[in-house]
Amino acid sequence: MHERTANLLGATALAVADLVLADAYRRVGVSASGAAALVVIAASPALSVTELGRRVGLSQSAAARMVDSLERQRLVTRRRHQGREVAVALTASGPRAVRRLLDARGAGLSELLEVLDSDEQEQLAGLLAKLLTRAYEHVGNAELLCRLCDRASCVRDAVCPVGQAERDRGG
């Protein structure tokens, strides 16, 4: 029984990534890591390239190449921050790209959830919160785990399960 559930969860996770997130990336014209970086920068402006890379799961050199690409698309800019540190910030067109990305992601996910009635969606939300709490135990990095999160919708009338797991851990 558990083996089947794990398999169904794996297939669902891949289907969501393939069907929903790929469309969101295409609409904005950035890579998966670029999309995550835009969302992270929108939530936490003025991160260093190294910290941005850590939050989206890239090495410093890969993060630098990704930021180069986002700069060429005029979505981010590098600015001197403290001493020799350089911070990455969204340009004027960056927030629009983030909104398009999150809107596309949200629309795709909402369409997928339409098959469930309101009670089933509420039950699923509770189960997903439990799974995300467990995922945080393994990942140990809320920023990395929630790198494509629509943070405003996550905390509307609820507590973010990943944020709560991080607070419970003392992070």
C-alpha positions, 0 to 999 in steps of 0.5 A, spaced: 500 500 500 505 505 501 509 503 495 503 505 491 502 511 495 509 513 494 509 511 487 503 516 486 506 521 489 512 521 485 508 521 479 504 527 481 510 531 483 513 530 476 506 531 472 506 538 476 513 540 475 512 538 467 505 540 466 505 547 470 512 549 472 514 548 465 509 553 462 510 558 467 518 558 465 516 559 458 511 565 459 517 568 463 523 566 458 527 564 464 530 557 466 527 553 472 533 556 476 532 563 473 525 563 475 526 561 482 531 566 483 526 572 481 521 569 486 527 569 491 530 576 490 523 579 490 522 576 497 529 578 499 532 584 495 539 585 495 542 578 496 549 576 494 550 572 488 553 566 493 547 567 498 542 567 492 545 561 489 544 557 496 537 559 496 536 556 489 540 550 490 546 552 485 553 553 486 556 560 486 559 559 479 552 556 477 549 562 480 553 567 477 552 564 470 544 564 472 545 572 474 549 573 468 543 571 464 538 574 468 542 581 467 542 580 459 534 579 459 534 586 464 530 582 469 536 583 475 542 588 476 548 587 480 549 593 485 555 594 490 552 592 497 557 592 503 565 593 501 566 588 496 560 584 496 555 585 490 548 584 491 542 582 486 536 586 485 530 586 480 530 591 475 523 595 473 521 589 469 523 584 474 517 584 479 512 584 472 516 577 470 515 575 477 508 576 477 507 573 471 511 567 473 507 566 479 500 567 476 502 562 471 504 557 476 498 559 480 493 558 474 496 551 472 495 549 479 488 551 480 486 548 474 489 541 476 486 542 483 479 543 480 478 536 480 477 536 487 471 539 491 472 544 497 472 539 502 477 535 498 482 541 497 482 542 504 484 535 506 489 535 501 492 542 504 492 539 511 496 533 508 501 537 503 502 541 510 504 535 513 509 533 507 512 539 507 514 539 514 517 532 513 520 535 507 523 541 511 526 536 516 530 533 510 532 539 506 533 543 512 533 550 508 526 553 508 529 558 502 531 552 498 524 548 499 520 554 498 524 557 492 518 558 487 513 559 493 507 565 492 509 567 499 503 571 500 498 566 498 501 561 502 500 565 509 493 568 507 489 565 513 494 560 515 501 559 517 506 556 512 508 549 514 515 550 512 516 557 516 513 553 522 517 547 521 523 552 521 521 556 527 520 549 531 527 547 529 530 554 532 532 556 525 
